[in-house]
Amino acid sequence: MVKAGLIVAFLVAVVCLAWMAFLPAYTQHQLSKVTGFDIKVPILCANPFTGRLYVQDFSAKNPSGYPSPDFIDIHSLQSDVEVFPILFGGEVTIDNLDLNVGTLEIVRRHDGRTNLGDCSAAFSPPQAPGAPAGRPTRFLIKRLHVRLERLVIEDDTGSKPDKKTYNLNLDHSYTNVSDARQLLVPDVVHTLYSFGLHHDTAKLLPGDFGVALATAVDGVTLVGARVKDATQKTGEYLKGLFDKLEQSPKP
């Protein structure tokens, strides 16, 4: 009996070691195959029983046809996922998600396609012509911490390439996130606006999130323009008042 228990323990240990050894390479291969991007996952630890996931030094390079090779570099990703709701087709619930991104480079090709849009579309099932759109996956992230050091935007739709780098150093925490648009809190939008993010963001980012970000940044721009206009008018009024006082006859 003891011998059998030792054999079972040995086999379990071998399976666990094989899981840890081959999981990064397998995940890397499958993600590259599905997306068409050159993906590297050197460090990946996942526990299917507890739902804990840890990824380090994740990177993805653009497929051929893009003028720049780089897409995203993730320093680390750590999450705790509730496994049982997913097994029974329920809402994807993540108790904790910590995402630390070094660089995100969004490239818009001359034909209007973007690398971020292509990568997102790779995970969406194809829709038959005329078929109703499927229901989006429902999710809930109870605690989310996002860091983004650098955003690079390259737009090749004009007469010459336009490439800008923004050292954003965003660091923000959220609770109970069920929609990507919840990430656009005022200080994040203000940071993007203050760095002069004046590209057509609705076309750079896929889906409703791009539209929401463009609307938010445009709203800050409009408010800033109105404040500037009001300040200018106030200054002109005061200048005119002082001019009249200087022109008034002295007693």
Number of C-alpha atoms within 10 A of each C-alpha: 6 7 8 9 10 11 12 12 12 12 12 12 12 12 12 12 12 11 15 16 14 11 18 18 15 13 15 19 15 12 18 17 13 11 17 17 20 19 22 19 20 14 16 22 16 18 14 11 10 12 15 19 16 16 19 17 17 19 22 21 20 24 19 11 8 17 16 16 16 20 22 21 21 20 17 17 18 19 20 20 22 19 17 15 12 12 10 8 8 13 15 19 20 21 18 18 22 17 19 21 23 18 22 21 23 23 27 25 19 16 8 12 16 21 23 19 17 16 18 14 13 14 11 10 8 10 10 8 6 6 7 8 9 10 6 7 8 11 15 15 20 15 17 19 15 16 18 19 15 17 20 18 19 20 21 19 14 9 7 9 14 14 13 13 14 15 12 18 14 17 13 14 12 15 14 15 16 15 13 11 14 13 18 15 12 12 11 16 19 16 15 20 17 14 12 12 17 13 14 13 19 16 16 23 21 18 12 13 18 18 17 18 20 21 14 19 24 17 14 17 17 12 12 12 12 12 12 12 12 12 12 12 12 12 12 12 12 12 12 12 11 12 11 11 11 10 8 9 7 6 3
